[in-house]
Amino acid sequence: MKIGELAEKTGVAPSAIRYYEQSGLLPRAERGANGYREYADAAVERLRRIQMAQGLGFSLDAIRSVFASHEDLAKDELLSKLDGRLREIEQLMGTLRQQQQHLLALRVALRESWAEGECLNADALAQDKLAKPARPHRPKASAHG
């Protein structure tokens, strides 16, 4: 099949198909007498696997290394790669949770300083305010109280 038909079947842009071919993710297509690329039916399955792996967050280098073996992955090896990706996701989630906590603390620090008529500079924020955990906002005592 020609590149346009392959693109239509898989939803992958022709430019991406050419890139995958050039980078070794997709086997080189045969060339017809007219010079057009002719892809085997197996290219559809290969592109679907690439899309699935990318959707799960695997890098193109990781995908390429799997395809480079020219063999199907053993079940244990496949599970090992999936476990590795799960560990990466856990680490990313931990990093994102820390960033979220720092942003919440920064938000509280800024609101409190602005409410007191202060303007914090970057040094104060980095050294003082972010080092402390976010305090719950307590309303000031009223004079009528």
PyMOL commands that set and color helices and strands:
alter all, ss='L'
color gray80, all
select helices_A, chain A and resi 3-10+14-22+42-55+60-68+75-115+122-129
alter helices_A, ss='H'
color red, helices_A
select strands_A, chain A and resi 30-31+37-38
alter strands_A, ss='S'
color yellow, strands_A
deselect
rebuild
show_as cartoon
